[in-house]
Amino acid sequence: MSIDLSRRSVLAGIAALAPATHALAQSPMGLARGPVQPTWQSLVDHYRYPEWFRDAKLGLWSHWGPQSVPEQGDWYGRFMYMQGHPVYEHHLRTYGHPTKSGMMEVMNRWTAARWDPDALIARYAKAGAKYFVSLANHHDNLDCYDSRYHAWNSLRVGPKRDVVGTWEKAARKAGLKFGVSNHAAHSWHWYQTAYGYDPTGPLKGQRYDAFKLRAADGRGTWWDGLDPQQLYTGAHAVLPNGIDTIAAMNAWHDANDGQWIETPPPNDPGYAAKWLLRQTDLIDKYKPDFCYFDDYELPFGPIGLQAAADYYNRSIAWHGKIDVVLTAKQLKPYARFGLVQDVERGFTDHLWDEPWQTDTCIGDWFYNVARLNDKSYKTAEQVIQRLADVVSKNGNLLLSIPQPGDGSIDGEEEKILDGMSRWIAVNDEAIFGSRPWRIYGEGPTKLQAGMQNEQSSGMFTARDVRFTTNKGALYALFLRWPRGDVTIEALGRNRFADGVVERVTLLGGGSVAHRRDPRGLRLTMPANPGNGFVPVLKIEGRGLV
């Protein structure tokens, strides 16, 4: 069904951004009716963490879209318009100058020619994934699905396929829960570099493609019938004329369009309303069990609350209860129990009361061939260390495996997944369906809590231990393989007097000699078989859990 976005979305946007938020039943946006209202208090009052999510522990993410095509890593669609940036230089050499060959031309090169979603899903499930997440759109503003309200989508541009819908069928066929990620709330400021120009050089001052192109310019081209302004989001913060150094240009962008904000463009109230239409369409079409917002709390104030309430009310209609997960970041106390908090590329230093998630990637979010060439991916051992640490603190790990534009994965990524699969085959009972113990663990490595701090974590040692419980047993996961005699201090009689240790077994091995005294549970660990990592002890006895 067509919709007059130029009128209807503006009116709806103004209404949605008004100080008073309307109830869903009164909404002009066709949102789902139900008991959940678009307020933080209502989200908190109604939300319950699904048991499937608490049991799942590990999700795999296809953070894949047109920015994967150049194989240069993250934020290609922004950096390619910033003279002096390595991505700009790559674009100039590979595709031409951004006055004539912009991000939309890169999008049309997204082929997915070697994409085998069923084979990839089977590999991910073998590596332990219990839910799978498909990127629905990124800051580059292309919807990777059969989008009803946004013509710039993957059925018309690039692979000419419903990427999200294809992933959804493959994931559900394999018995996985299915999720989507929505990053488009930030497109309007992220893309403003596309309206800029080179401050130096032979094309100094000539505006890039987004500034010039309109729908009429597409007649007879591959994008005939599409409006580039709908892709590039419109001129919301345009670089002024006269900037003549790269440093000044970068400073202007940092100050004016490079901030991470959750507000709509001040001169375009319809933008946020159209985002809501796209979001509810995505939820309605694919009925995801999981939705990731790349936002601090919710985007666009009241409109984000409407999106959350709509999702929860749809879940009640589908399942008879709220049985879905909606994640966001940096939740303040009033929002804490209304969503699942996501800690991007970060750690926590304590055991959480409620379920949470960290998301990370084995390399860059979008495929970067340099990671393959210099072998700088996270190893399987590092991934499992991270999984053990997160699960011990009541969290889940969402892990991205980057794909180039053709949709394949490279040989190094296959090795990482194979290493994860071997570990999961032996140690799955310590992870899936588990719950935290009374403390998360022990050891000398101190983790800095917060987002974007993976590089500050240091190296785990053989004295770093994490605990989980499952079906009456206690599990101790050593983040590095210990040599010889080791002690788990948390199980000493001085610190834990009530429990009785009766059996200790190395998963995938045999019984482990042990004795207990006031200072700890003393163990004699078998030698590392050569390629083992994160050994797991199953500790059984009375009163341990």
N, C-alpha and C positions, 0 to 999 in steps of 0.2 A: 504494500500500500504506500503510495507517495504521501509526502507530508510537506507543507509549506514551512520549512524551517525558518525562513527569513522573518516570518511574522509570528508563527506559533511558538517557536523556541524563545524568541525575545520576550513575548508575553509571559510564558511559563517561567523563564529565567528571572524576570522581575518579581513575579509572585513568589518563586522559591527563595529568593534572596531577601524577601521582606523580613522584618524583625520577627513577626509571628509566623511560625511554621504550621502549615495546614495539616490536618489529619489526612491519612492516606485515602480514606473514603471520599474526601473532598478534593483530592489532587487532580489537576488537569492533565497529568502525565500518564494516565493509565497504569498506575502502580497497583500492586497487589493489595487487596484488602485483607485485614487480619487484626489480631490483637496488638501487634507490635507497632508502636507509634514512632515517628521520627524525632525522638528525643533521646539523650544519653540515658536518662533515668529509665525509660521504657526498654532500651536495649539491655541495660544491666538487669532489670527486673525479669526479663524473659529468657535471657541467654543461659544455656547450659552447655558445657563442653562435651561434645559427642564421645562416646566410648570408643568408636572406631578410630578416632584421631588419637586418643590416649594410648590405644594399642598399637597404632601404626608405626610410630617412631621415625620412619624414614620415607621421604618422598623424593622422586627424581623429577627434574624440571627441564623442559625443552625451552630454554631462553633463546629462541630462534626466530629470526625475521630478516628483513632486507638488509639490516646493518651487518649481517653475517657475510654478505656477498664479498666485500673487499678483503675480508680476513685480517682486519687491522685492529680488532678489539672494540672497546666500548665507545659509545657516543659519537659514532662516525658522522651521523647526520647533523650534528652541531659543529664538531671540530673541522669538518671539511670546508666550512665557510669562515675559518679563522686563519688568515694569512700568517705564515710562520710556524704553524702547528705541523708536526709530522704527518698527521692525517691529511691536512690541506696539501702538503707536498706530494703525498701518495696519490691523492685524487687528481692533481694536476698532471702527474706522469701517466696515470692509468686511464682516466676518463675524460680529461680535458678541464678547461677553466670553468669554475662554478657560475660564471655569467651565462654560460651556454649549456653546461652539463651539470645539473644539480642533483639533489638527492632523489628526486623522482625518477631520474634516468637510472640510478643505481637500483631502485626498486624494480624497475622493469627487467633487470638482469637476474633477479631472484628466480632460479629455475626449479629447485627441488628435484632435480633430475635423478638423483641417487637416493632419494628418501624412501626407506622401507619401514614404515611405522610399526607394522606387526613384528618384524624382526627386532627392532630397537626396544619395543615394549617387552618382548620376551627376555631380552638381555637385561633390561632394567629390573624386571621382576626377579630374575635369578640373582641379581646383585642385592636384593632385599627390599626393593621399593614396594610399599603398600599403597601409595597414592602417586599419581602422576599429574604434573601440572604443565599446561600448554600456555605459552605466551599469547595473549589475545591481541595486544597492541603494545607498542612502546612509545617513547617520546617522539619517534619519527612519524607517529600519527597514522600509520597504516593498520587497518583492522585485518587481522589474519583469520577472518571468518566471514561467513555469509551475512554481512552487516546490512541491516535494513535501513539504517539512517546515515550511513557514511559510505559514499560511492568509492572512496579510495580504500579498497579492500582486496584481499588476495584472490577473489574470484575474477576481478577485473584487471588486476595488476600483478605482474610477476608470475607465480606458478599457476594461476588460474584455477586454484583449488581451494576448498574449504579446509584450511589447515587445522583449525581447532576441531571441527567436526570429524575429520579423519582420525586425529589423535583420540578423540573421545570414544569413537567406536572401537579402536584398537585397545585402549586401556580397559574399557568395560568388558570386552570380550576376554581379556586376560584376568579378570576378577579384581582389578585395581579400582580404588576410588579415583575420581577424576576431578581436576581443578583447572582454573584459568587464572591468569594474572593480567591486571589492567594497570597500565602506566601512563595513560594518555592525559591525565589531569594536568601534567606538567608540560605538555607539548607547546602550549601557547607562549610561554616565555623561553623555553629551551630552544625553539626553532627561530628565534628572532635574529640569530646570526645570518640566516639565509636571506635577510633583507638588507644586509650590509654590503661592503665593497672592500677591495684591496686598498689599504692606506698608502702603499708604495708600489713602484714598478710600472710596467708599460700599460697596464689596465687600471691604474690608480683612479679611484672615484667612480668607476663603472659598477653599477649595482648588480648584485647576483640575481639568479633566475627568479626567486620568490618575489622580488620587488616588482618585476616587470610582467610576469606571465598572468594571463587571464584565460577564461574558458574559450574565448573566441580564437585564441592563438593555437588551439589544439586541432583545428579543422584539418583533416587529412593526415594526422599523425597517429601514433599508437595510443595517445591519450585523448583522442577525439571524444567529446562529451563529458570530460572531467574538468573540474575547475581547480587549478593549482592552489588558489587561495584557500580552498577547503582543506587541502593537505597541509600547507604551510601555516595555516591557522589565521592569517591576516596580520596586518601591520600594527602590532600592539605596542612595540617599543623599538622604533626604528632608529638605527644609528644616524646621528646627524651628519650633514655634509662637513667636509673640511678637516677630518681627522687624518693626520699624515705620518703617523708612526704606528708600528705594530704594538708597541708598549701602551700607547694611548688607547688604541682600539681595544686591546685586551682589558685594560682598566675600565673602559666604558661598559663593556659586556659584563664584567664581574659586578659592577655596581648596579646595572640596570636590568639585565635579563638572566644573570647567572645565579641568582639567589634561589634557594629551595623554599618555595612558598606554596600555600594551599588555597590561595584566594583566586577568584576568576579574573580575567582581564578587565581592567576598570572601564574600558570603552566598548565592551562586548558582552552584555549580560546573557545573550543567547548561547555563548560558548559552553557555559557550565550546564545549561539545560540540555543542550545537545549531547554533552557527555553523559548525562543521566539517561537519555533515551538509548544511547549506545550500550550503556552498562546493563540496563534492564532487558534490552533485547538479547544481549549475550547470555544473561542468566535464564531468560525464558526459553531460548533455543536449545541450550545444552544441559540445563539442569545440573550444574556442577555441584559436587560435594564440598568444594573448597574454592575460595576466591581470595587472591592476594592483591591488595592495594599497595602501590608504591608511594605511600603517603604517610606523613606524620599525622596520626589520628585519621580523620576522614577528609576527603577533598571538598572544597567549596562550601564549608559550613553546613547550612541546612540541607543543601542538595546531597551531600555525602550521607547525612542522616537518613534522608529519604531512600537512598540506594541501599543502605544497610537494612532498614525496616522492610523494604520490598523483598530483599533476599530472604530474610527470616520468615516473613509471612508466606512466601512461596514455598519454603521448606515445610512449613506447617501443612500447607495444602498437599505437598508431595508425600510427606512421611507421617503426618499426624503430630509432628513435633519439630522443634528446631534441631536438625541433625546435620548441620553444615558448619563450616569454619570460614570465618572472614578475618583476615589478618590485616593489621596496620602497625605502624611504628610509633615509638615515643609516646605511649599512652600516658595521659595524666591520671591522677587518682579517680576522678569522676568517670573515666572511660574504661578503667582497668578490667572490669569483669563483663563488659559488653561486647568485646571482641577478643580475638587471640592476638597477643602481642608478638610481633616479629622483630628480631634483633639482627639486622643485616650485617653479614660478615663480622659478627662479633661474638663475644663471650659473656658469660655471667659468672660472678664469683660466689654465688650462693644457690641454695635449693629453693625453687619457687613453690609457692602454695598452689598456683594454678598452672595448667598446661600452657606452654609457650613454644615458640619456634625460632630457630635461627636459619637463615638462608645464606648459602655461599655457593661458590663455583670452584671447579678444579683448576680453572684458569681465569681468563677474563669472561665477563658475562656474554659478550658476543665473541664469536670465534676469532682467535688471533693466531695466525700460523706461526708467529714467533715462539709461542709456547711449545709448539711441537718441535720446532727446530732447535731450541735451546734446552728442551726437556725440563721446563719449569712448571709443569702441572703439579698439583698436589698428588702425592703418592696414595696408593690404597691404604697404607699404614696410617698416613695422616688423616685420611677420611674416617677411618674406623676409630682412631683416637678421638677425633671430634665427635663422632656419633656417641661413643661411650661417655664422654664428658657431658654432652648435652642431655642424654637420656637419664643420667644419674641425677640431673637437676630438674627433672620433670619436663624436659623439652623434647621437641622433634627437630630433625635435621632435614631441610629441603636442599638438595644438592643439584646443581645444574651441570650438565654435560654438554659443552658447546658444540654446535654443528656448523660447518661451513654452509654456504648458500645452496649447495647441491643436496643437503640434508643427510649426508653420511656422518660417521664419526671416524676419527683417524686411529691408527694402530696403537698409539700410546694410550689413548682413551680406552680402547678395548682391553689393554693390559690392566689398566686401573680397575675397570669393571670386573675383569676376571679375578683379580686379587680380592676385591670385595666379595665376589661370589664364593670363593673358597673359604673365606672367613665366616661368612653367613651360614654356609652349609654345616659348619661345626658348632657355631656359637649362638645360633639364632635365639635359643631359649632365654639367653641373658638380656635380650633386647626386646623382642616383639611380645606385646602383652605384659611387659614388666611394669613395675611401679618403683618409685624411689624408696630407699631405705630411710632410716632415721637421720643420717647425714649423707651427703653426696659422695664423700671420699676423703682422702688424705694425700699428703705429699708436699714436696718443697716448691713446686712450680706455682707461682702466683699469677693469676689471670686478671687482667684489667677488664672491668665490666664496661660494656657499652658497644656501640656500633663502630664498624669500620676500623677495627683494631687488631685484625688477625696478625699483623706483622709484629705486634708487641707481645705476643703470647709466649715467646721463648720456646725452648725445646722441652718436651715432657721427658721424665726420667723413669727408671724402673721402680722408684719409690712412689710414683704417682699412681694411686689406686682409685677406682670409681666403683660404687656399689649400686646394684639393682636388686629387686626381689621379684620372684615369679613363682606362683603355685607352691608357696611355703618354703622355698629355698632362697638363700642369700647368694648373690654372685659378686665376686671380686674381679674386676677387670684391671689388669696391669697395663698401663699405657705404653710401657716399654718392657721387653722380656727380661725378667731378673735372672741373675746368675747365682746359683747355689742357694744359700740360706737367706731367707727374707722374713720380715716381720710386718704383720698388719696390726698397727698399734690400736686402731679403733676397736679391735676384738680382744684387747687385754682385759683381764678380770678387774683391774682398777677402773676402767672406763665403761665396761659393759658386763656387769656382774651376773645378770640374770640368765643369759643364754648359755646353752651347752652345745659345744661343737662335737658332733659324732662322726661325720664323714667329710672329707675334702677330696674333690675329684677335679682333675684337669679336663675340661671339655675337649674331646678328641683324643684324650690320653687315658691315664689310669689314676689310681689312688695316689694321693700326695701325702707323704709323711708329715705329721704335724704334732705340735704340743702347744698347750696354752698356759700362760703364766700371767702374773699381774701386769706385765708390760706389753703383752700382745699375743697374737696367734703366730707361732713360729713355724715356718714351712721350709721344706727342702724342694725347690723347684727343679723339674727336669730341664735338661739343656734344650736350647732352641734347636728345633730340627733343621734349621738352616734358612728357611724362608718364612718362618712364622712371625706373627706380630700380635700384640694385644692378647696375650693368653688370658683365659677366663677360668677361674676356680668356682666350682659349685660347692657351697658350704651348707651342710644340712645338720640339723639337730633341733633340740627343744628350745623354744623361746627366742629364737634368733630373729624372727620377723613378726 
